Amino acid sequence: MFKIKHFNDLSINEVYEIAKCRYEVFACEQRIFQENDFDDIDKNCYHVFLEKNNKIIAYSRIVPKEFSSYNEISIGRVLVLSSSRKQGIAKQMMYVAIDFIKFNLHENNITLSAQEYIKDLYLSCGFKEISDVYDEVGIPHVKMRL
């Protein structure tokens, strides 16, 4: 079952596991070193994650609109560890995040920056492309909105 916690409610172990899985995917796997993954925005976010055997295997963060560069609530840092991919976990996580945003935060518009290769995931969740492809940290991205 997915958990959603505000930063202030995370345990020390959860913060550690979040850092570990983000480093594993974004630094080790995708080689993203152009920007600091830990950008202080985390302190204002809700963190969505799925644990298996005390290890976080899927993660995303919900950025409130007042801290989002889009002036709308956004979802970012979406990941599933390579050992847990191709099981529909990312799509489940997106639906959990969307429902939380709609029913708990009372927002209907959500924006995100999707890596182009995974945009079909977001399309299947109802997002629409709202930009041309652009480069972000050396990876083609497209802005999408629900």
Phi and psi in radians as a Rosetta constraint file:
Dihedral C 1 N 2 CA 2 C 2 CIRCULARHARMONIC -1.212 0.35
Dihedral N 2 CA 2 C 2 N 3 CIRCULARHARMONIC 2.526 0.35
Dihedral C 2 N 3 CA 3 C 3 CIRCULARHARMONIC -1.931 0.35
Dihedral N 3 CA 3 C 3 N 4 CIRCULARHARMONIC 2.556 0.35
Dihedral C 3 N 4 CA 4 C 4 CIRCULARHARMONIC -2.263 0.35
Dihedral N 4 CA 4 C 4 N 5 CIRCULARHARMONIC 2.109 0.35
Dihedral C 4 N 5 CA 5 C 5 CIRCULARHARMONIC -2.399 0.35
Dihedral N 5 CA 5 C 5 N 6 CIRCULARHARMONIC 2.481 0.35
Dihedral C 5 N 6 CA 6 C 6 CIRCULARHARMONIC -1.232 0.35
Dihedral N 6 CA 6 C 6 N 7 CIRCULARHARMONIC 2.690 0.35
Dihedral C 6 N 7 CA 7 C 7 CIRCULARHARMONIC -0.870 0.35
Dihedral N 7 CA 7 C 7 N 8 CIRCULARHARMONIC -0.764 0.35
Dihedral C 7 N 8 CA 8 C 8 CIRCULARHARMONIC -1.134 0.35
Dihedral N 8 CA 8 C 8 N 9 CIRCULARHARMONIC -0.284 0.35
Dihedral C 8 N 9 CA 9 C 9 CIRCULARHARMONIC -1.738 0.35
Dihedral N 9 CA 9 C 9 N 10 CIRCULARHARMONIC -0.067 0.35
Dihedral C 9 N 10 CA 10 C 10 CIRCULARHARMONIC -1.285 0.35
Dihedral N 10 CA 10 C 10 N 11 CIRCULARHARMONIC 2.498 0.35
Dihedral C 10 N 11 CA 11 C 11 CIRCULARHARMONIC -1.368 0.35
Dihedral N 11 CA 11 C 11 N 12 CIRCULARHARMONIC 2.874 0.35
Dihedral C 11 N 12 CA 12 C 12 CIRCULARHARMONIC -1.045 0.35
Dihedral N 12 CA 12 C 12 N 13 CIRCULARHARMONIC -0.722 0.35
Dihedral C 12 N 13 CA 13 C 13 CIRCULARHARMONIC -1.109 0.35
Dihedral N 13 CA 13 C 13 N 14 CIRCULARHARMONIC -0.696 0.35
Dihedral C 13 N 14 CA 14 C 14 CIRCULARHARMONIC -1.133 0.35
Dihedral N 14 CA 14 C 14 N 15 CIRCULARHARMONIC -0.741 0.35
Dihedral C 14 N 15 CA 15 C 15 CIRCULARHARMONIC -1.052 0.35
Dihedral N 15 CA 15 C 15 N 16 CIRCULARHARMONIC -0.759 0.35
Dihedral C 15 N 16 CA 16 C 16 CIRCULARHARMONIC -1.076 0.35
Dihedral N 16 CA 16 C 16 N 17 CIRCULARHARMONIC -0.811 0.35
Dihedral C 16 N 17 CA 17 C 17 CIRCULARHARMONIC -1.156 0.35
Dihedral N 17 CA 17 C 17 N 18 CIRCULARHARMONIC -0.636 0.35
Dihedral C 17 N 18 CA 18 C 18 CIRCULARHARMONIC -1.096 0.35
Dihedral N 18 CA 18 C 18 N 19 CIRCULARHARMONIC -0.827 0.35
Dihedral C 18 N 19 CA 19 C 19 CIRCULARHARMONIC -1.039 0.35
Dihedral N 19 CA 19 C 19 N 20 CIRCULARHARMONIC -0.732 0.35
Dihedral C 19 N 20 CA 20 C 20 CIRCULARHARMONIC -1.111 0.35
Dihedral N 20 CA 20 C 20 N 21 CIRCULARHARMONIC -0.820 0.35
Dihedral C 20 N 21 CA 21 C 21 CIRCULARHARMONIC -1.244 0.35
Dihedral N 21 CA 21 C 21 N 22 CIRCULARHARMONIC -0.637 0.35
Dihedral C 21 N 22 CA 22 C 22 CIRCULARHARMONIC -1.135 0.35
Dihedral N 22 CA 22 C 22 N 23 CIRCULARHARMONIC -0.725 0.35
Dihedral C 22 N 23 CA 23 C 23 CIRCULARHARMONIC -1.112 0.35
Dihedral N 23 CA 23 C 23 N 24 CIRCULARHARMONIC -0.759 0.35
Dihedral C 23 N 24 CA 24 C 24 CIRCULARHARMONIC -1.018 0.35
Dihedral N 24 CA 24 C 24 N 25 CIRCULARHARMONIC -0.804 0.35
Dihedral C 24 N 25 CA 25 C 25 CIRCULARHARMONIC -1.412 0.35
Dihedral N 25 CA 25 C 25 N 26 CIRCULARHARMONIC -0.920 0.35
Dihedral C 25 N 26 CA 26 C 26 CIRCULARHARMONIC -1.376 0.35
Dihedral N 26 CA 26 C 26 N 27 CIRCULARHARMONIC -0.633 0.35
Dihedral C 26 N 27 CA 27 C 27 CIRCULARHARMONIC -1.595 0.35
Dihedral N 27 CA 27 C 27 N 28 CIRCULARHARMONIC -1.004 0.35
Dihedral C 27 N 28 CA 28 C 28 CIRCULARHARMONIC -1.195 0.35
Dihedral N 28 CA 28 C 28 N 29 CIRCULARHARMONIC -0.805 0.35
Dihedral C 28 N 29 CA 29 C 29 CIRCULARHARMONIC -1.470 0.35
Dihedral N 29 CA 29 C 29 N 30 CIRCULARHARMONIC -0.868 0.35
Dihedral C 29 N 30 CA 30 C 30 CIRCULARHARMONIC -1.653 0.35
Dihedral N 30 CA 30 C 30 N 31 CIRCULARHARMONIC -0.119 0.35
Dihedral C 30 N 31 CA 31 C 31 CIRCULARHARMONIC 1.033 0.35
Dihedral N 31 CA 31 C 31 N 32 CIRCULARHARMONIC 0.722 0.35
Dihedral C 31 N 32 CA 32 C 32 CIRCULARHARMONIC -1.580 0.35
Dihedral N 32 CA 32 C 32 N 33 CIRCULARHARMONIC 1.902 0.35
Dihedral C 32 N 33 CA 33 C 33 CIRCULARHARMONIC -2.212 0.35
Dihedral N 33 CA 33 C 33 N 34 CIRCULARHARMONIC -0.017 0.35
Dihedral C 33 N 34 CA 34 C 34 CIRCULARHARMONIC -1.260 0.35
Dihedral N 34 CA 34 C 34 N 35 CIRCULARHARMONIC -0.384 0.35
Dihedral C 34 N 35 CA 35 C 35 CIRCULARHARMONIC -2.440 0.35
Dihedral N 35 CA 35 C 35 N 36 CIRCULARHARMONIC 2.715 0.35
Dihedral C 35 N 36 CA 36 C 36 CIRCULARHARMONIC -1.331 0.35
Dihedral N 36 CA 36 C 36 N 37 CIRCULARHARMONIC 2.112 0.35
Dihedral C 36 N 37 CA 37 C 37 CIRCULARHARMONIC -1.091 0.35
Dihedral N 37 CA 37 C 37 N 38 CIRCULARHARMONIC -0.525 0.35
Dihedral C 37 N 38 CA 38 C 38 CIRCULARHARMONIC -1.732 0.35
Dihedral N 38 CA 38 C 38 N 39 CIRCULARHARMONIC 1.679 0.35
Dihedral C 38 N 39 CA 39 C 39 CIRCULARHARMONIC -1.911 0.35
Dihedral N 39 CA 39 C 39 N 40 CIRCULARHARMONIC 0.322 0.35
Dihedral C 39 N 40 CA 40 C 40 CIRCULARHARMONIC 1.208 0.35
Dihedral N 40 CA 40 C 40 N 41 CIRCULARHARMONIC -0.278 0.35
Dihedral C 40 N 41 CA 41 C 41 CIRCULARHARMONIC -1.167 0.35
Dihedral N 41 CA 41 C 41 N 42 CIRCULARHARMONIC -0.545 0.35
Dihedral C 41 N 42 CA 42 C 42 CIRCULARHARMONIC -0.863 0.35
Dihedral N 42 CA 42 C 42 N 43 CIRCULARHARMONIC -0.620 0.35
Dihedral C 42 N 43 CA 43 C 43 CIRCULARHARMONIC -1.118 0.35
Dihedral N 43 CA 43 C 43 N 44 CIRCULARHARMONIC -0.325 0.35
Dihedral C 43 N 44 CA 44 C 44 CIRCULARHARMONIC -1.890 0.35
Dihedral N 44 CA 44 C 44 N 45 CIRCULARHARMONIC 0.075 0.35
Dihedral C 44 N 45 CA 45 C 45 CIRCULARHARMONIC -1.763 0.35
Dihedral N 45 CA 45 C 45 N 46 CIRCULARHARMONIC 2.871 0.35
Dihedral C 45 N 46 CA 46 C 46 CIRCULARHARMONIC -1.715 0.35
Dihedral N 46 CA 46 C 46 N 47 CIRCULARHARMONIC 2.424 0.35
Dihedral C 46 N 47 CA 47 C 47 CIRCULARHARMONIC -1.990 0.35
Dihedral N 47 CA 47 C 47 N 48 CIRCULARHARMONIC 2.191 0.35
Dihedral C 47 N 48 CA 48 C 48 CIRCULARHARMONIC -1.881 0.35
Dihedral N 48 CA 48 C 48 N 49 CIRCULARHARMONIC 2.226 0.35
Dihedral C 48 N 49 CA 49 C 49 CIRCULARHARMONIC -2.696 0.35
Dihedral N 49 CA 49 C 49 N 50 CIRCULARHARMONIC 2.755 0.35
Dihedral C 49 N 50 CA 50 C 50 CIRCULARHARMONIC -2.183 0.35
Dihedral N 50 CA 50 C 50 N 51 CIRCULARHARMONIC 2.260 0.35
Dihedral C 50 N 51 CA 51 C 51 CIRCULARHARMONIC -1.891 0.35
Dihedral N 51 CA 51 C 51 N 52 CIRCULARHARMONIC 2.582 0.35
Dihedral C 51 N 52 CA 52 C 52 CIRCULARHARMONIC -2.496 0.35
Dihedral N 52 CA 52 C 52 N 53 CIRCULARHARMONIC 2.164 0.35
Dihedral C 52 N 53 CA 53 C 53 CIRCULARHARMONIC 0.922 0.35
Dihedral N 53 CA 53 C 53 N 54 CIRCULARHARMONIC 0.806 0.35
Dihedral C 53 N 54 CA 54 C 54 CIRCULARHARMONIC 1.081 0.35
Dihedral N 54 CA 54 C 54 N 55 CIRCULARHARMONIC 0.379 0.35
Dihedral C 54 N 55 CA 55 C 55 CIRCULARHARMONIC -2.203 0.35
Dihedral N 55 CA 55 C 55 N 56 CIRCULARHARMONIC 2.362 0.35
Dihedral C 55 N 56 CA 56 C 56 CIRCULARHARMONIC -1.344 0.35
Dihedral N 56 CA 56 C 56 N 57 CIRCULARHARMONIC 2.177 0.35
Dihedral C 56 N 57 CA 57 C 57 CIRCULARHARMONIC -1.907 0.35
Dihedral N 57 CA 57 C 57 N 58 CIRCULARHARMONIC -0.254 0.35
Dihedral C 57 N 58 CA 58 C 58 CIRCULARHARMONIC -2.560 0.35
Dihedral N 58 CA 58 C 58 N 59 CIRCULARHARMONIC 2.509 0.35
Dihedral C 58 N 59 CA 59 C 59 CIRCULARHARMONIC -2.716 0.35
Dihedral N 59 CA 59 C 59 N 60 CIRCULARHARMONIC 2.592 0.35
Dihedral C 59 N 60 CA 60 C 60 CIRCULARHARMONIC -2.747 0.35
Dihedral N 60 CA 60 C 60 N 61 CIRCULARHARMONIC 2.881 0.35
Dihedral C 60 N 61 CA 61 C 61 CIRCULARHARMONIC -2.205 0.35
Dihedral N 61 CA 61 C 61 N 62 CIRCULARHARMONIC 2.556 0.35
Dihedral C 61 N 62 CA 62 C 62 CIRCULARHARMONIC -1.831 0.35
Dihedral N 62 CA 62 C 62 N 63 CIRCULARHARMONIC 2.088 0.35
Dihedral C 62 N 63 CA 63 C 63 CIRCULARHARMONIC -1.773 0.35
Dihedral N 63 CA 63 C 63 N 64 CIRCULARHARMONIC 2.015 0.35
Dihedral C 63 N 64 CA 64 C 64 CIRCULARHARMONIC -1.010 0.35
Dihedral N 64 CA 64 C 64 N 65 CIRCULARHARMONIC 2.614 0.35
Dihedral C 64 N 65 CA 65 C 65 CIRCULARHARMONIC -1.040 0.35
Dihedral N 65 CA 65 C 65 N 66 CIRCULARHARMONIC -0.536 0.35
Dihedral C 65 N 66 CA 66 C 66 CIRCULARHARMONIC -1.233 0.35
Dihedral N 66 CA 66 C 66 N 67 CIRCULARHARMONIC -0.207 0.35
Dihedral C 66 N 67 CA 67 C 67 CIRCULARHARMONIC -2.007 0.35
Dihedral N 67 CA 67 C 67 N 68 CIRCULARHARMONIC -0.013 0.35
Dihedral C 67 N 68 CA 68 C 68 CIRCULARHARMONIC -1.567 0.35
Dihedral N 68 CA 68 C 68 N 69 CIRCULARHARMONIC 2.480 0.35
Dihedral C 68 N 69 CA 69 C 69 CIRCULARHARMONIC -1.263 0.35
Dihedral N 69 CA 69 C 69 N 70 CIRCULARHARMONIC -0.141 0.35
Dihedral C 69 N 70 CA 70 C 70 CIRCULARHARMONIC -1.687 0.35
Dihedral N 70 CA 70 C 70 N 71 CIRCULARHARMONIC -0.067 0.35
Dihedral C 70 N 71 CA 71 C 71 CIRCULARHARMONIC 1.048 0.35
Dihedral N 71 CA 71 C 71 N 72 CIRCULARHARMONIC 0.337 0.35
Dihedral C 71 N 72 CA 72 C 72 CIRCULARHARMONIC -2.433 0.35
Dihedral N 72 CA 72 C 72 N 73 CIRCULARHARMONIC 2.747 0.35
Dihedral C 72 N 73 CA 73 C 73 CIRCULARHARMONIC -1.017 0.35
Dihedral N 73 CA 73 C 73 N 74 CIRCULARHARMONIC 2.526 0.35
Dihedral C 73 N 74 CA 74 C 74 CIRCULARHARMONIC -2.421 0.35
Dihedral N 74 CA 74 C 74 N 75 CIRCULARHARMONIC 2.835 0.35
Dihedral C 74 N 75 CA 75 C 75 CIRCULARHARMONIC -2.064 0.35
Dihedral N 75 CA 75 C 75 N 76 CIRCULARHARMONIC 2.349 0.35
Dihedral C 75 N 76 CA 76 C 76 CIRCULARHARMONIC -2.591 0.35
Dihedral N 76 CA 76 C 76 N 77 CIRCULARHARMONIC 3.119 0.35
Dihedral C 76 N 77 CA 77 C 77 CIRCULARHARMONIC 0.946 0.35
Dihedral N 77 CA 77 C 77 N 78 CIRCULARHARMONIC 0.651 0.35
Dihedral C 77 N 78 CA 78 C 78 CIRCULARHARMONIC -1.282 0.35
Dihedral N 78 CA 78 C 78 N 79 CIRCULARHARMONIC 2.228 0.35
Dihedral C 78 N 79 CA 79 C 79 CIRCULARHARMONIC -2.675 0.35
Dihedral N 79 CA 79 C 79 N 80 CIRCULARHARMONIC 2.675 0.35
Dihedral C 79 N 80 CA 80 C 80 CIRCULARHARMONIC -2.342 0.35
Dihedral N 80 CA 80 C 80 N 81 CIRCULARHARMONIC 2.285 0.35
Dihedral C 80 N 81 CA 81 C 81 CIRCULARHARMONIC -1.023 0.35
Dihedral N 81 CA 81 C 81 N 82 CIRCULARHARMONIC 2.547 0.35
Dihedral C 81 N 82 CA 82 C 82 CIRCULARHARMONIC -0.963 0.35
Dihedral N 82 CA 82 C 82 N 83 CIRCULARHARMONIC -0.597 0.35
Dihedral C 82 N 83 CA 83 C 83 CIRCULARHARMONIC -1.237 0.35
Dihedral N 83 CA 83 C 83 N 84 CIRCULARHARMONIC -0.205 0.35
Dihedral C 83 N 84 CA 84 C 84 CIRCULARHARMONIC -2.071 0.35
Dihedral N 84 CA 84 C 84 N 85 CIRCULARHARMONIC 0.204 0.35
Dihedral C 84 N 85 CA 85 C 85 CIRCULARHARMONIC -1.370 0.35
Dihedral N 85 CA 85 C 85 N 86 CIRCULARHARMONIC 2.942 0.35
Dihedral C 85 N 86 CA 86 C 86 CIRCULARHARMONIC 1.153 0.35
Dihedral N 86 CA 86 C 86 N 87 CIRCULARHARMONIC 0.510 0.35
Dihedral C 86 N 87 CA 87 C 87 CIRCULARHARMONIC -2.154 0.35
Dihedral N 87 CA 87 C 87 N 88 CIRCULARHARMONIC 0.103 0.35
Dihedral C 87 N 88 CA 88 C 88 CIRCULARHARMONIC 1.421 0.35
Dihedral N 88 CA 88 C 88 N 89 CIRCULARHARMONIC 0.170 0.35
Dihedral C 88 N 89 CA 89 C 89 CIRCULARHARMONIC -1.171 0.35
Dihedral N 89 CA 89 C 89 N 90 CIRCULARHARMONIC -0.713 0.35
Dihedral C 89 N 90 CA 90 C 90 CIRCULARHARMONIC -1.085 0.35
Dihedral N 90 CA 90 C 90 N 91 CIRCULARHARMONIC -0.741 0.35
Dihedral C 90 N 91 CA 91 C 91 CIRCULARHARMONIC -1.149 0.35
Dihedral N 91 CA 91 C 91 N 92 CIRCULARHARMONIC -0.745 0.35
Dihedral C 91 N 92 CA 92 C 92 CIRCULARHARMONIC -1.019 0.35
Dihedral N 92 CA 92 C 92 N 93 CIRCULARHARMONIC -0.785 0.35
Dihedral C 92 N 93 CA 93 C 93 CIRCULARHARMONIC -1.091 0.35
Dihedral N 93 CA 93 C 93 N 94 CIRCULARHARMONIC -0.707 0.35
Dihedral C 93 N 94 CA 94 C 94 CIRCULARHARMONIC -1.103 0.35
Dihedral N 94 CA 94 C 94 N 95 CIRCULARHARMONIC -0.752 0.35
Dihedral C 94 N 95 CA 95 C 95 CIRCULARHARMONIC -1.119 0.35
Dihedral N 95 CA 95 C 95 N 96 CIRCULARHARMONIC -0.659 0.35
Dihedral C 95 N 96 CA 96 C 96 CIRCULARHARMONIC -1.101 0.35
Dihedral N 96 CA 96 C 96 N 97 CIRCULARHARMONIC -0.793 0.35
Dihedral C 96 N 97 CA 97 C 97 CIRCULARHARMONIC -1.128 0.35
Dihedral N 97 CA 97 C 97 N 98 CIRCULARHARMONIC -0.782 0.35
Dihedral C 97 N 98 CA 98 C 98 CIRCULARHARMONIC -1.064 0.35
Dihedral N 98 CA 98 C 98 N 99 CIRCULARHARMONIC -0.810 0.35
Dihedral C 98 N 99 CA 99 C 99 CIRCULARHARMONIC -1.072 0.35
Dihedral N 99 CA 99 C 99 N 100 CIRCULARHARMONIC -0.727 0.35
Dihedral C 99 N 100 CA 100 C 100 CIRCULARHARMONIC -1.070 0.35
Dihedral N 100 CA 100 C 100 N 101 CIRCULARHARMONIC -0.772 0.35
Dihedral C 100 N 101 CA 101 C 101 CIRCULARHARMONIC -1.095 0.35
Dihedral N 101 CA 101 C 101 N 102 CIRCULARHARMONIC -0.789 0.35
Dihedral C 101 N 102 CA 102 C 102 CIRCULARHARMONIC -1.218 0.35
Dihedral N 102 CA 102 C 102 N 103 CIRCULARHARMONIC -0.803 0.35
Dihedral C 102 N 103 CA 103 C 103 CIRCULARHARMONIC -1.627 0.35
Dihedral N 103 CA 103 C 103 N 104 CIRCULARHARMONIC -0.435 0.35
Dihedral C 103 N 104 CA 104 C 104 CIRCULARHARMONIC -1.814 0.35
Dihedral N 104 CA 104 C 104 N 105 CIRCULARHARMONIC -0.632 0.35
Dihedral C 104 N 105 CA 105 C 105 CIRCULARHARMONIC -1.758 0.35
Dihedral N 105 CA 105 C 105 N 106 CIRCULARHARMONIC -0.135 0.35
Dihedral C 105 N 106 CA 106 C 106 CIRCULARHARMONIC 0.987 0.35
Dihedral N 106 CA 106 C 106 N 107 CIRCULARHARMONIC 0.782 0.35
Dihedral C 106 N 107 CA 107 C 107 CIRCULARHARMONIC -2.100 0.35
Dihedral N 107 CA 107 C 107 N 108 CIRCULARHARMONIC 2.518 0.35
Dihedral C 107 N 108 CA 108 C 108 CIRCULARHARMONIC -1.964 0.35
Dihedral N 108 CA 108 C 108 N 109 CIRCULARHARMONIC -0.374 0.35
Dihedral C 108 N 109 CA 109 C 109 CIRCULARHARMONIC -1.760 0.35
Dihedral N 109 CA 109 C 109 N 110 CIRCULARHARMONIC 2.205 0.35
Dihedral C 109 N 110 CA 110 C 110 CIRCULARHARMONIC -2.277 0.35
Dihedral N 110 CA 110 C 110 N 111 CIRCULARHARMONIC 2.308 0.35
Dihedral C 110 N 111 CA 111 C 111 CIRCULARHARMONIC -2.086 0.35
Dihedral N 111 CA 111 C 111 N 112 CIRCULARHARMONIC 2.595 0.35
Dihedral C 111 N 112 CA 112 C 112 CIRCULARHARMONIC -2.641 0.35
Dihedral N 112 CA 112 C 112 N 113 CIRCULARHARMONIC 2.833 0.35
Dihedral C 112 N 113 CA 113 C 113 CIRCULARHARMONIC -1.907 0.35
Dihedral N 113 CA 113 C 113 N 114 CIRCULARHARMONIC 1.899 0.35
Dihedral C 113 N 114 CA 114 C 114 CIRCULARHARMONIC -1.715 0.35
Dihedral N 114 CA 114 C 114 N 115 CIRCULARHARMONIC 2.356 0.35
Dihedral C 114 N 115 CA 115 C 115 CIRCULARHARMONIC -1.086 0.35
Dihedral N 115 CA 115 C 115 N 116 CIRCULARHARMONIC 2.299 0.35
Dihedral C 115 N 116 CA 116 C 116 CIRCULARHARMONIC -0.966 0.35
Dihedral N 116 CA 116 C 116 N 117 CIRCULARHARMONIC -0.663 0.35
Dihedral C 116 N 117 CA 117 C 117 CIRCULARHARMONIC -1.147 0.35
Dihedral N 117 CA 117 C 117 N 118 CIRCULARHARMONIC -0.326 0.35
Dihedral C 117 N 118 CA 118 C 118 CIRCULARHARMONIC -1.977 0.35
Dihedral N 118 CA 118 C 118 N 119 CIRCULARHARMONIC 0.198 0.35
Dihedral C 118 N 119 CA 119 C 119 CIRCULARHARMONIC -1.072 0.35
Dihedral N 119 CA 119 C 119 N 120 CIRCULARHARMONIC -0.456 0.35
Dihedral C 119 N 120 CA 120 C 120 CIRCULARHARMONIC -1.074 0.35
Dihedral N 120 CA 120 C 120 N 121 CIRCULARHARMONIC -0.561 0.35
Dihedral C 120 N 121 CA 121 C 121 CIRCULARHARMONIC -1.008 0.35
Dihedral N 121 CA 121 C 121 N 122 CIRCULARHARMONIC -0.857 0.35
Dihedral C 121 N 122 CA 122 C 122 CIRCULARHARMONIC -1.235 0.35
Dihedral N 122 CA 122 C 122 N 123 CIRCULARHARMONIC -0.647 0.35
Dihedral C 122 N 123 CA 123 C 123 CIRCULARHARMONIC -1.026 0.35
Dihedral N 123 CA 123 C 123 N 124 CIRCULARHARMONIC -0.712 0.35
Dihedral C 123 N 124 CA 124 C 124 CIRCULARHARMONIC -1.201 0.35
Dihedral N 124 CA 124 C 124 N 125 CIRCULARHARMONIC -0.286 0.35
Dihedral C 124 N 125 CA 125 C 125 CIRCULARHARMONIC -1.699 0.35
Dihedral N 125 CA 125 C 125 N 126 CIRCULARHARMONIC 0.056 0.35
Dihedral C 125 N 126 CA 126 C 126 CIRCULARHARMONIC 1.819 0.35
Dihedral N 126 CA 126 C 126 N 127 CIRCULARHARMONIC -0.031 0.35
Dihedral C 126 N 127 CA 127 C 127 CIRCULARHARMONIC -1.300 0.35
Dihedral N 127 CA 127 C 127 N 128 CIRCULARHARMONIC 2.673 0.35
Dihedral C 127 N 128 CA 128 C 128 CIRCULARHARMONIC -2.138 0.35
Dihedral N 128 CA 128 C 128 N 129 CIRCULARHARMONIC 2.546 0.35
Dihedral C 128 N 129 CA 129 C 129 CIRCULARHARMONIC -1.239 0.35
Dihedral N 129 CA 129 C 129 N 130 CIRCULARHARMONIC 2.339 0.35
Dihedral C 129 N 130 CA 130 C 130 CIRCULARHARMONIC -2.229 0.35
Dihedral N 130 CA 130 C 130 N 131 CIRCULARHARMONIC 0.268 0.35
Dihedral C 130 N 131 CA 131 C 131 CIRCULARHARMONIC -2.636 0.35
Dihedral N 131 CA 131 C 131 N 132 CIRCULARHARMONIC 2.903 0.35
Dihedral C 131 N 132 CA 132 C 132 CIRCULARHARMONIC -1.337 0.35
Dihedral N 132 CA 132 C 132 N 133 CIRCULARHARMONIC 2.964 0.35
Dihedral C 132 N 133 CA 133 C 133 CIRCULARHARMONIC -1.195 0.35
Dihedral N 133 CA 133 C 133 N 134 CIRCULARHARMONIC 2.403 0.35
Dihedral C 133 N 134 CA 134 C 134 CIRCULARHARMONIC -2.418 0.35
Dihedral N 134 CA 134 C 134 N 135 CIRCULARHARMONIC 2.826 0.35
Dihedral C 134 N 135 CA 135 C 135 CIRCULARHARMONIC -1.581 0.35
Dihedral N 135 CA 135 C 135 N 136 CIRCULARHARMONIC 2.268 0.35
Dihedral C 135 N 136 CA 136 C 136 CIRCULARHARMONIC -2.356 0.35
Dihedral N 136 CA 136 C 136 N 137 CIRCULARHARMONIC 2.092 0.35
Dihedral C 136 N 137 CA 137 C 137 CIRCULARHARMONIC 0.854 0.35
Dihedral N 137 CA 137 C 137 N 138 CIRCULARHARMONIC 0.671 0.35
Dihedral C 137 N 138 CA 138 C 138 CIRCULARHARMONIC 1.394 0.35
Dihedral N 138 CA 138 C 138 N 139 CIRCULARHARMONIC 0.162 0.35
Dihedral C 138 N 139 CA 139 C 139 CIRCULARHARMONIC -2.178 0.35
Dihedral N 139 CA 139 C 139 N 140 CIRCULARHARMONIC 2.315 0.35
Dihedral C 139 N 140 CA 140 C 140 CIRCULARHARMONIC -1.106 0.35
Dihedral N 140 CA 140 C 140 N 141 CIRCULARHARMONIC 2.275 0.35
Dihedral C 140 N 141 CA 141 C 141 CIRCULARHARMONIC -2.243 0.35
Dihedral N 141 CA 141 C 141 N 142 CIRCULARHARMONIC 2.863 0.35
Dihedral C 141 N 142 CA 142 C 142 CIRCULARHARMONIC -2.459 0.35
Dihedral N 142 CA 142 C 142 N 143 CIRCULARHARMONIC 2.398 0.35
Dihedral C 142 N 143 CA 143 C 143 CIRCULARHARMONIC -1.410 0.35
Dihedral N 143 CA 143 C 143 N 144 CIRCULARHARMONIC 2.396 0.35
Dihedral C 143 N 144 CA 144 C 144 CIRCULARHARMONIC -2.333 0.35
Dihedral N 144 CA 144 C 144 N 145 CIRCULARHARMONIC 2.673 0.35
Dihedral C 144 N 145 CA 145 C 145 CIRCULARHARMONIC -2.467 0.35
Dihedral N 145 CA 145 C 145 N 146 CIRCULARHARMONIC 2.474 0.35
